[in-house]
């Protein structure tokens, strides 16, 4: 019996004609191209020193309607979070990513803060997460999914606070993909030596976030928080 899937694929092959026939040389060329990971065109504004990249990232993030605050060390995170909540008249309860990168944050240094670690729930208004990288050319944050970085934290709460180390800021998108591949390769190698529990591959989801969520699809009226947080606050950690 011919299934619907087989019929659809058969129609596609018939429409393609000769192109549907396997060409081993073309297939080998395609595999080689995919494995080479050739870099795309990098804009001139991304080819800057690290200090200039940090400055550009902050500028571009603010132009995309995000707010940015520079802090010296992770010790300043609780105070910066508390001040953000107070400035927007928000409850003092936040949900934070169970990320080892946040383990040195002394949340109890601000007694008014109520911090729960884990994935976001519908009732959560504010989340605190880390980022894998920041891209200077567009002021974009790159967040990856994983046990310590639940994706729900990026989209469910109305307010999203991201802790980003200045050294994680790079000039362009291509550099981020290269770093993701390096991390995956290093994790896979470690897993082979230490067992499957330590093995890591590319993350299931890689989210590129530029500013808070918005849409102007309905009557060309800008609506903030259409598909995610209506506020995005970035804490750039210099130290």
Steps between C-alpha positions, in 0.01 A plus 500: 500500500635843403500745789423870472864575572619276215251660260617852591867406462422325172332816365805703601739259325285506187498881498877515548567256219874438456581714802347230720762246390788451739818677395786374718734781395242767582420325828868491598539867412199587717633302798840667465338843492292430811799367692722794402273754675610781272450841661260749348558867437589689818397869515771755561342620824559154649874511432596693810711458811343328801448833676328647193288187459370539855416863435328414172301218658364732768412764241323257268313327785366834621395594147298176497311620811690289754638665812863440590686545827871443550608346830844413630456144627240230559470626858310799364233288329254474795506877553454572129207254482335652808536852358348392167201347678449809714529734201217319323288439810536124464474230770830401658463136390708378205574165340868447417671253272657208690818578307839431665608838360265663755610289798725779630212751511423568867125546468459511878699824509169666413254377760200634312567281198316169470692282256390161371724297268346302218280531192246779464134453590202703372486699825865617480537867409880530494777262400878522536717305259849488357587518130742302288614814318418854399539616138627854458389556140130493596489505881369143494507249786562133426337260747526122482275237650620247754442365853635821652337734249131414450363674190176591679696763695570686174141537383238439770553778761415860410841620618829340403830587670812360334841480668767529231873508564678762290748237378209309342433785257623431146482700181291285267262204464757276333724512807211379717435197279871417506500517881192278519668238280817519708302448820313205349823341376669546838199358684478199270869429549461522879201266484698240309765505772272524804181324395175606336392707800762762416438499124366823348390580147346805338214636714146407403407869468708810430297819551615830353333785690525864395307725737166423665225322312292719270269488201334750267303243301160626617407836343870597496485581871810407701414261780764409757501153649315342208681165509720530808633748758394862469818607682857378443765617747863404443760503776845520341752369753835669445704308756 
